[in-house]
Amino acid sequence: MAEAHPVGFQWVMEAKRRGAKVFHVDPRFTRTSAVADTYLPIRAGTDIALLGGVVRYILDNELDFREYVLAYTNAATIVSERFEDTEDGDGFFSGFDPETGSYVQDSWQYEGHESDSGSGHTAKERDSAAGLRHESHGAQVSGKTQRDETLQHPRCVYQILKRHFARYTPEMVERVCGIPREKFLELAQAWTENSGRERTGCLIYSVGWTQHSVGVQYIRTGAIIQLLLGNMGRPGGGVLALRGHASIQGSTDIPTLFNLLPGYLPMPHHADHRTFDEWVDSIRHPGQKGFWGNSRAYAASLLKAYWGEKATPENDFCYGYMPRMTGDHGTYQQVLNMIDGKIKGYFLLGQNPAVGSAHGRAQRLGMANLDWLVVRDLFMIESATFWKNGPEVATGEIVPEQCRTEVFFLPAASHVEKEGTFTQTQRLLQWREKALDPPNDARSELWFFYHLGLRLREKLADSDHPRDRALLDLAWDYPTHGQHAEPSAEAVLREINGYDVTTGRPLASFAEAKDDGSTAVGCWIYTGVYADGVNQAARRKSRHEQDWVAAEWGWAWPANRRTLYNRASADPQGRPWSERKRYVWWDSEAGEWTGHDVPDFEKTKPPSYRPPQGASGPEALAGDDAFVMQGDGKGWLYAPSGVLDGPLPTHYEPAESPMRNPLYGQQSNPMRKVYDHPVNSVNPSPPQEHSQVFPYVFTVSRLTEHHTAGGMSRMVRPLAELQPEMFVEVSPELAAEAGVAHLGWAHLISGRAVIEAKVLVTDRLTPLRVDGRVIHQLWLPYHFGFEGMVTGDSANDLFGITLDPNVLIQESKIGTCDVRPGRRPTGPALLDLVEEYRRRAGIVPGRRPPMVTTEVRHPAGPSDDGPRENPE
């Protein structure tokens, strides 16, 4: 955090000054490690083993915050008798289908809900990253659940949790992660001490935690710990995700993702959601608890914002105009489709895949096979010049004179040259004013898309094709200003907020959204940011003029609530857990919830409220159901659905690993997404043969002085001077073993590419003794490319394409490689070196690595219900 998020890290240092203890877990000793109380070096890709050890420590010593756990989690809920754990299946849960490499989740469900709560066969869900649509809410759970408040029932979640994590002992943590037993116990003791009525503890992770083939399960394990310790929904607690840059949160709220619509409404699927009602019911799940029960209002209001007066109840609010998913439309499937000639044109904004995405060679070859490519950026980045300056030009794979792609470079305005909002990592919207006009032809994204839309509509104005009505009927009427007719960003924010279509009054709360066409809302979770016609995101009241929650600094979604699920900051009776941690509580005299923050609960619903028989949606939430977006109102220690690769986190080795999984016969996540394509490959790992061809582990992260793929920072002279060239950090022991010298050159080889870097021999990387052998790890920054004031090979070229099955994020924090002294070869000799390694490693183009590495026993699997159609 100090290295990559130094502005935010000042508050960690302030907490430390006040007595907080800071632990840092990382494969590399960084600026954060230097100021932490305790640094724990870890083998990359083994975080679930470490966190699982903490879960076991909590449960074995009964250190959970029991009153919180009973009231606010599903610890007491009873799971189907058909469920079998990885402990019985040697790394597999019940329901695994080897033919599709996916799970049937029926046996994972709560008792009595096997047939009405699961998501069924998950192969299709993996292709559409369906797990991502549960990012802000729970999957379907209908009706009441059976519970054992004593936590003694062998199939209650609490007991299942104990059995599942029983093997994650301190000794196993040391064996898997390389973390000494005493260091682990120091961490576990300190973390568990920050629990109970008087104390809370915070877990902070970076984007890199998601970039693993089990990344979602990393975060699930952290959430399990925080729920057991009562650290969710309470001040000083929580799980904080550090985003890659300022508005990554905003880019998921109002998404740049193929499978989500604004406010985490899922994109319709062509086969599953043929009608508006089918789509809405798949979101709200009739019969379950929580505020997703109002999804019809959110969905109708969104379509009303899109198509205005054309969207009516009679035509299902123009639902027929909505795009539909047909499968995997993610960025990695797209680039492989480009290589195969299935995509003709591409708009590229806000990213630089030529050097910033995994498998850089595939990215560049894909873009070289388009009819046209539009690049909007501040500088002439690598994704605009790959056709003439990329590494494939030297190898002869791209011939500039013959490259078929016509590239259009359109200069973009920077963040100081346009107005609008950022949505920061803590869900906080902050308005920025424009400081100066963009130079020459540079334009904002708002200008570009608004005027592109006008031109397309003008060209199609006389069209009578039904296919063109979706574009022609759009409500595309934003006010503009200035000589270039810049659309008003504040008008867009007003539409995002939502308004009454009859009066034009901006809505004050998402509770005002209606399903009858009387409201238009661009993103329901943002409703209130323009309440009373005032830009609430532009508020900048000093912290010295308000209380510590600082509710008048910017605006946080939803409802300007600064801590989600803060009903859990009070006990089941609505009283603060302690006066010191007083945050939100029930005022019995006033008959409402009150406190320092906006209560994340119905304001007048008392703690004693119990729902009537047959209730659903918000009405079904009891007065102590603190997790108001979950289908059962509880925080999920165990996920019966919504997570495609298991209801509980399980340690699997990364897709590329030098060692066998010490915990289970199953080596890697059996549900990981692997693309069978000649350009893509995976280095062998045990139990495959030839894994020793790539003996070293490499990991990547960022430098303080550079930003993402370097498209901005490598163009800035002072930053370029501070970090002037690509380098690799290695331990003295690895340097001696590989024969590389400090400040000399080395080249790194994977099954996809060879890159070179200057060598930095340093103690910041510790050789780890793991399962009786020494594992060497090396570290690379990912900021370099072939354009800019300073250049270098891209670390991302070394990675292949293997994805987490829930969200289709690439495993780009760990891979295996070999290291050789000296500079890499150039031209065709570089391809020859890669091919030599591929032959030695037995890599065959397009061959999928073995997904199943142990005998699969699935007594509660697909065969229980008779034959199933293969959804693939």
N, C-alpha and C positions, 0 to 999 in steps of 0.2 A: 504493500500500500504506500509506503514511503517512496518507493521507486516509481510507481506508475500513477499514484494518486496523491501527490505530495500536499496539495491544498487541503484535502479532507483529512490527511494524516495528522495535521496539527491538532485535531481534536482527540485523537488517540494519545498524543503526547500530553495533552492537557489532562486527560483521564489518568494517565500514568502519574503525572505530577500530583494528582489528588489521591493516589494510592492504588489505582487499578494495576493488575498484573497483566503484562502483555506477553503472549506466546506467539511465536512465528514458526509456521511449518512450511518448508519450501525445499526443493532439491538443491537450491543454491543460496549461499549466504549473501544477503542483499543489504541495502540501506535500512530496510525494515529490521532485519536480523540484528543489525548493529546497535539498535536502540531498544530492542525487545528485552524483557527479563530473561526469557529462555528461548533459544533457537533449537528447533528439531529438524535436522536434515532427513529427508524422506526419499525413498525410491519412487520416482515418478510413476504415477498410475496406480498407487496402492492406498489411496486415501480412505476407501471404504474399510479396509482392514484396520486402519488407525481409528477411525470414527466408530467402527463396530466394537473395537476394544473399549472405547469410552461407554458405549451403550451397555456392554456387559458389566463394566465396573459399576455403573449406576444400579443395574438390576440386581446383581449379586449382593451388593451392600445395602440394598433398599434405600437408595439415596434420592429416589424420585420424589417430587413434590406431590405427595399422594392425593391431597384434597383437590388440587388443580387437575391432576391426571384423571381422577374419577369423574369430575364434573365436566371437563372440557375436551377430553380426548375420547377416542373409541377403544381405550384399553379394556373396557368391560364388555365390549361387543363380542358375540360368539360367531365364529367362522364356520362355514360348511364342514361337515364331517368328511367330505370328499377331498378336502385340501390336503396336499402333501408338500412338505417343505424341501428345500435344497439339501437339507441334512439327510433326507431319506432318498433323494434322487441324485446324489453325487454331483450337485451343481445345477440341477433342474427342478423347477417347480412342477406340480401336476399340470397336465394339460398341454404339454409340449408336443407339437407335430413336426417331426423331423423332415417331412416332405416339403413343407413351406418354411421351416425354420422359424415358426411363430407359435404363440400360445393361444389356446382356447381358455378364456378366463372364467368359465362357469364355476369351476371348483374353487375359485378364489373368493367367492362371494360370501356375504354374511348368511348365517343359517336362515333357511327359508326363502332366500332371494336368488337361488342359483339360476333360475330361468328368467328373471325379470330385471336384473340389475347389471349383468355383465355386458361387455362390449362384444362378446362372441369371439369369432376368429379374428386375430389381430394383424394378419398379413396385409390386408387392405389398409388398415389404420396406420401401419408403418409407412406405407408408400405415401400417405397424405400427411405424415407427421401429426397424426391426430392427438398424440399426447400433448402437443403444444396448446391445443384449444382448452386444456384444463389448467393452463398456467395460472389463472386467477380464480378458479373455482373447482369444486370437486366433480367427479364423474357421477353418473346416475346411482342413486340409492333410493328406492321407493318404499314408502310405508314405514312402519315401526320396525325396530331391530330388537333382537333378543340380547339381553345383557345379564352379566353376573357381577353385581356390585362388590362382591367379596374378592373378585379377581382370582378365584380358585379353580374355576372351570377349566379343564385342560385345553379346550378350544377357544377360550377367550383370547383376545389379542395380546393381553399382557403375558400370558403363559406361552403363546406362540413366539412372542418376541424373545422371551428368556431362552427358549430352546434354540431359536435360530442363531442367536449371537453367543451361544455357550462356548463355541470353539474359538472365539476371538479373544483369547487369553493374552496377558502381557507378553508371554513367551512367543505366542503366535504373531503378535504385532511386531516383535523384534525380528522374528524369522522372515516375515513377509516384507516389512517396511524398512528394516535396517535401523530402527529407532531403539536405542538401548532401553531395557525394561525400566530402569529407574527414571529415565527422562519421560517415558510414557506415563508412569504413575504420578510424576509431578504434575503433568498436564491434567490427567484425569481428576486428581484431587483438587486442584485449583478450580477447574471448571465446575465440578459438582458442588464446591463450596459456595458458588454464586447461584444459589437457588433458595427457594422458600419464600416466606412472607417478606423478609427484610432485604433480600439481595437478588440481583439479576445479573446475567452475563450475556455478552454479545458475540455472535459469530459473524465474521466478515470474510467474504470470499471474492475473488476476482473472476472476470469473464473466462480466464483460462481453466477454471474448474469445470466449466460446461464443455470444454473442447476435448472430450474423451468419449470413447465408445460406451462408457457407463456414466457420462457426465450428469444426467438427470438423477441417477441414483446416488451420486456424491451428495447432491444438495438434499435429497430425501433423507440421507443418513444424518446430516447436520440438523435438519428440521426435527427428526425423531429425538435427538438429544435435547434440543431446545424445548420441545413439548414435554418431555419427561421431567425436565428441570423447571418447568413453569415459566419459561423465558419468552413466550410468545404473547403479544398483545400488551406487554408491560413496559414501562419506561426503563431504559437501560438494557433491554433485552433485544430479541429479534434476530433475524438473519438478514444481513445487508449484502446485496449484490453490487459490487463495484463495476460500473459499466465501462466500455472501452473508450467512449468519449461523451460529450455533453448531452446529446439527445438520443442515445441508444434506447433509453426507456420510452421516449416519445415515438421512436420508430417501431416499437412493438405495440404501444397503446393505439396508435393510428398507423397501422402496420405497413411495412415494406416486405411483408411475408406472403407467400402464395396461398396460404391456407387459413388466413385470418382476415376478418373485417374489423373496423374500428370498435374498440371496447371489448375485444376478445370474443366477438361473435364469430363462429366458425364459418368459413366459406362453404357454400352448398356443394354437395357431391352429386354428379349428374344421375347416378343410379339410386342413391338413397334419399334424395330430397327433391323429388319431382315437383312438389307443390309447396306453397308458402307454409301451409299447416305442418307438413312433414318436416320442413326445415326448423320451424319454431319449436315443435315438440321435441326435436332432437337436442335442443338447447335447454329447454326448461324441464324436460322429463316430468310430465304430469304425475303428481302424487308425491314428489319429493319436497323437502323443506328448502327454505332459503330464497334469497332475492333473485336468483336466476328464474324463479317462478314467474317473474314479470318480463321475461324475454320477449314476449310478443310485442310489448310496448316499445322496447329498445329496438327491435328489428323493424317494426312498421315505421317508427320515427326516423330510422336511418334511411330507409328507402324513400321516405317523404323528403328528406334532405337531398337525396340524389336527384329525384325526378319531379319534385315540386308538385304543381297542380295536376300533372299527368298521373301521379300516383294516387289511386283511390282504393277504398275498400273493395269496390266491385272488380277491379283488376289485380287484386292482391298486391297493391302498391307497386306495380310494375315488377313484381318478382320474376316474371318471365324474361326480363332484361338482364338478370344477374348472371355473371360468368359462373361456370361450374367446373369443379375439379374432376379430372378423369383418372388421377393417379399422382405420381411423383412429379411435381413441377418445380422442385427445388433447384438451387443454383448448380449443384454438381450433376444432377441429371441433365440440366440444360446444356452444360458445357460438353458433356458426352454426346448429346443430341446434335450439337454444332459440328462436332468432329464427324458425325455420321450424316451430315447434310440435311438434318430435319428442321433446322432453324435458319431462317433467311436473314433476319435483322435483329438488332439488339440495342437497347438504350442502356447506357452505363453511367450511373450517377452515384457519387458518394462512396465508391469503392474502386480498388485498383487490383483486379484479380490476376493480372499478369505477374505480379510479385506478391500480392497480399493474400491470395487464397491457396489452399493446399493443392499440391501437384501443379506447380506453375507451368510446366511443359504442356500439360493437358489444356490448361487455360489458354495459353498462347496459340496452340494448334487449333483449338476450337474457334477462337476469334479470327483466325486466319482462313476460316472456311465459311464465312458469312458473305452475303451480298453487300450488306451495309452495317456499319457500326457507328453509333452516335456516342461520343464521349463528352460529358460536361464536367469540367474541372477547372481548378485555379491555374494549374500548370500543365505542361505537356508531359503527362505521366506515361509510365511504361505501357499501360493499356491502350494508349494512343499511338505509340511508336514501335510496338513489338514487331511489326511487319518489316521494319528496316533496321532496328537496333537490337532485337531480341537474340538470346543465345542460339535459337534455332536457325538464325541466318548463317552463323558461323558453321553449324553442323550440316547445312544444306537442306534442312527440313522445311525451311521457309525461304523462298526465292522472291525478293521484293518485286522484281519485274513481273512475276507470275502470280503473286498473291491476289486473290480474287476479291478481297474485302475492300470496299470503299469506306474510308474512315472520315467522319465529319467531327471536327473538334470545335466545340462551342464553349467559349470562356464563361465561367461561372462567377457570380458574386460571392465574396467571402462573408463570414458571419457578421463582420462589422459593417458590411455594405448593404445590409437588408434588415428589415424589422421582422419581428415575430417572436415566437416562444421557443425556449428549450424546455424539455421535461427531463429533469435530473434524476439521478439514481434513486432518490428517496421519493419519487412520484411528484416532485415539486415543479410546477410550471413557473418559469420566470421570463418576463417580457424583456426583450432587448430592443433598444432604439437603434436606428440606423445612424452611424457616426459620419459616414461620407458616402458619396455616390460611387458606384463601381466604375472602373476605368473602361473607356472605349465601348466595345460591344459586350462586355460582361453583363450578365443578367441573373436575377434570382431564379430559384426553382419555381416560385409562384408565378413569375412573369412568363417563364418558358412554357409551363404546362397550360396556363390560362390561354395564352395566345396560340399555342399549338391546337388547343381545343377549338378556338374560334376559327382557325384556318380549316381544320378538318370539317367542321360543321358547315362552313361556307362552301367547301367543295362538294358536300353531300346534300346541299340544300334542296336540290330538285330530285333527289333519289326517291323512288317508290319501293325500294327493297325493304322488306321487314327487318333484315339484319341491321339496317342503319338506324332504325328508330331509337334504339337505346342511346345512341350518341346524340341524335337530333332532339330527343325529348328531355335531355339532361337540363336541370336548373343551373344554367351557366351564365349568371348575370351579376358578377361581382363589380362593385364600383372601382374605378381606377383614378389615378392621379399622376401628375407630372408629364414631362414631354414624351416619355416612353410608355405611357398608359400602364403604370405599375398597379396591379390589383391591390386592394386594401387588405393587408394582413389582419387588421382588426375585424373587418367584415367576415373574413374566413373564421376567425376565432369565435365570433358571434354565432355563425352557423354550426360550428363544432359544439358550442354550448347548448344550442337548441332554442327554439322559440315557438310561441303560439302562432299558428299559421293565420288565424283570423285577425288578431290584434298586433302581431309582431313583437309582443312582449317577450324578452329573454326569460327563459325558465330559470328558476332558482335552485332546483333540485331534480335529480333523475326520477324522483318519485312523481314528478309532474308529467312525465312522458306518458302518452296515451297510445292505445293500439287502434284508434278509430280514424287516424289520419289528421287529427287536429293539432298535432305537434310534429315538428321536424327537428331531429337531433343528429348532428354529425358524428358524435362519439359520446355515448350516454355516460360513461364514467367521468367525462369532463364537464358535465352539466353543473353549473354554478360558477364556472370561471368567468362568466360574463353576466352574472346575476345583477339585476337592477340596471342593466346597460352600462356597467362599470367594468373596465378591464382589471379584474382582480389579480391577474398575474403580474401586473405592473406595480403592485404595492411594494414599498421599500421602507417600511417603518423601522427605525433603528431598534436593535435588541435592548437598548437602554430605555426605550419608551414603551415596552410591553413585557409580558411575562416570559418565562423561559421556553414555553412552547412556540412562541413567535408566530402566532397565527396570522399576523398581518405582514409577513414577509413572503411575497409570492402567493401561490395558491396550490394546494396539494389535492390530487384526486384520491378517492372520491369525496366530495362535499367539504373540501378543505380539511380533511381528517389527516393528522400527522402520524398516527400509529394505527395500523390496521388491527382489527379484532380486539379493540381496546376494552370491550366488555370483559375480557379475561383479566384486566387489571384490577377488577373487584372480585370478591369471593362469590360463591353461588347465591348468597343472600343479598348481593349488591353492595356490600361494605368494602372499603379499601382493604387489601391484604395487610397493609401497614400504613401508618401515617407518613412514614418516610417515603413510601412509594405511592402515595395518594395520586390518582390520575383521573379516573372516571368512576362515578359511583351513583347509586340510586338515592334520590332525595325523596323520602317517603312523604314528607309534608307537602312538597310541591307536586308529588306524583309524577316525577320524570327523572330521566338520567341527566346528570350534569357532571361538571369537572373542568379540568384544564384544557381538554381537547374536545372536539366534536365527537360525541359518543357514536361508536360503530354498532348501533343497536336502535331498534324502534324507540323513539324518545319516551313514549308513555307506557311501554310494555313493562309491567313489574316483574321482578325476579320470580315471583310465585306463579306466574302465568303458565298454564298448561293447555296445549291446543285441544280443540274438540276433535272427536272422532272424524276421520276422513279429511281433515284439513291438509292443505298443501301450500307451497310458496312461503312468503313471510309469515302468514297466519299459523303455519305449522311449527314455527320456531318457538320452543319453550323459553321461559324467562331466563334460563341458564344455558341456552344454546349460543355460546359466544362466537362460534365460527359461522357467521351468518350467510356465507356464500357456499358452504358445504351442503351436500344433499342430506346429511343427517345432523347438521349443526355442530359437528365435532371436528377437532383437529385430528388428522389421520396419522397415527403411528403405523398403521397397516393400511395399504391402499388396495381395496378389493377390485378396483378398475381404474382406468385413467393412466396408469403407468404400464407400458406394454411389455416390459421385460422382467416384471416381477412385482409382487405386492410388498416385498421387503428387499432392501439393498443386499447385494451379494458380491463378495470379492471375486472378480474375474481379472485375469491378466489383460493388459492392453493387447490390441490386435497384433502388435509387434513387440515381442518380449524375448529376452535372452534366457528366461527360466520357466520351468513348469509351474503351474498353479499349485502352491503348497496346500491349499484348502480343499480343493475339489478336483475330481477327474476332468470336469469340463474346463477347458483352458481359458477361453475368452467368452464374452457375452454372446450367447448363441443366437440372439435376435439382432445383433448389429447389422447395419445396412452395408452390404458389399456389392459393388457394381462389377458385373462380369463384362469386361471390355478390354480389347487388346492393349489399350494405352494405360490401363490401370493394373496395378499388381500390389501384392502384400508380401513383405519379407517373411520368410518362414520363421515360425516359433515352435518350441517344443509342444507336442510330441512329434512335430514334423522333423524330417531330416534336414541337415545343412543349416540349422539356425546359427551355428558358429561362424558362418560366412559374414554375418553382421553382428559382431560381438558386443558393440557398445550402445548404450542408451543415450539419445540426445533429446534435449528439451529446449524450448524457446520461451522468451518473454520480452518485455519491452525495457528500453532505456529511458530514463527521465528526460534526456535531451532530445529524443526523437518521438514521433507520433505515428502510430499504426504503420502503414507500409512506407512511410517516409515521404509521401507525395507533397506534404507541406514542409516538414522540418528539414529535409535534405536540400530544399531550395532556399533556405535561410542561412546566410553566411555565419552568424555567431554560433548557431546550433551545429552547422556542418563542421565548424572548427573544433567544437567540443567533442564530437564523436565522428572522426573523419573517415573511418573505413570499417569494413566488415571484419569481425574477429570471432574467434571461438575460445571459450574458457575451458581449460582442462586442468586436472589436478597434477601435481608433480609426479605422482605414481603413474598416471595414465601417459603423461608426456614421456616418461622413461620407457614404458612398455611399447608405445607406438613410435618412438624415435623422433618426436617432434620437439622443436626448440622454442624457447621463449622469444617472441617477436619474429620468429620465422614463419614460413608458410606451411599450411597443411591443407589437404583436400579430403573431403568427406564423401563417401559413396553409399548410396542406397540403391534399391532396385529400380528407381525412377530417374535418378540424376546424380551428378557429381558437382559439388560446389567447392570453392576455395575460400580460405579466410586466414588472416593473421592469427598467430597463436598467442594467447595470454595464459601463461602458467600461473595458477593461483590456488591458494588454500580455500577459496570460497566454495570449491567443490570437494566433497568428502567421499572417498571410496567407501562403499557400504558393504558390510559383511551380511549377506542375505542367504539364508538356507544353506549355510556352510560354504559359500563361495563369495568372492569379491565381485561386486558389480560396479563398473566405472560409468559415470554419467558425465556428459559434457553439455555445455550451454552455449546457445547462439541468440543474438538479437534478430528480430524479423523485420527490421526497418529498411533494408538495403535493396537496391535494384540498379538498373543500368542507366537511369536518367538522374539529373540533378547535379549540384555542385560536388557532391561526394557520391561515389558509386561502389557497388560490390555485389557479389552473388546473393541471391535470395535464399534464405533458410527454408522458405516454404516449398522450394523446388524438391526438397528431399522427401516430403510427405506424399503418401498415396491418399486415396479417397476411401475412408472407412468412417461410417457415421453412427452416432447414437440413434437408436430406433425410434425414440419418442419425439425428437425434435429435428432430426436430420442435421445436427451440427457435427462437423468433422472432428476426428481425433487428430488434433494438430498441436498437442503439447507433449507428445512422446512418440518416438520412432526408434528404429535401430539402424545402425550404420557401421561402416568401417572407417578407420582413419589412417591416412598415409602422409608421410612428410613430403614437403615440396608443393609446387603449384600443380593444378589440375591440367590435364591435356586439353587441347582445343581442337575445333573442327571435328572431322570424322573420328579421330582418335578418342574423343570423349565418348562417342556412342559405342565405340569398341570396348572401352573400359567398362561401361555399364553392362554391355552384353556379356562380357567375361564374367562379371559377378552374378548376373542372372543365371548363366549356365551352371556355375559352381553351386548356386543356391537352389537349383532345380525349379526356377520360376518359369512357368509356361504362360505365354500371353493369353489373357482372358480367362484363365482357370481360377475358379473360386477356391479360396483356401478352405480346409475342412471346418465346417461350422460346429459340428458335433465331435467331441474328442473323448467321449466316454459312452458307455452303454446307457441309452435313455430308457428310464422306466417311467411310464406315465399312466398308472392305473386309473387316474381320474381324467384321462385325456379324451381325445375326440372319439375313440372307439366306443366309449361308454354310451353314447347317444346314437349309435348306429353310424352308417357311412355319412360323410360330409362331402359336399362339393368342394373342390379345390378353388378358393377364391382367386388364385393367380392363374 
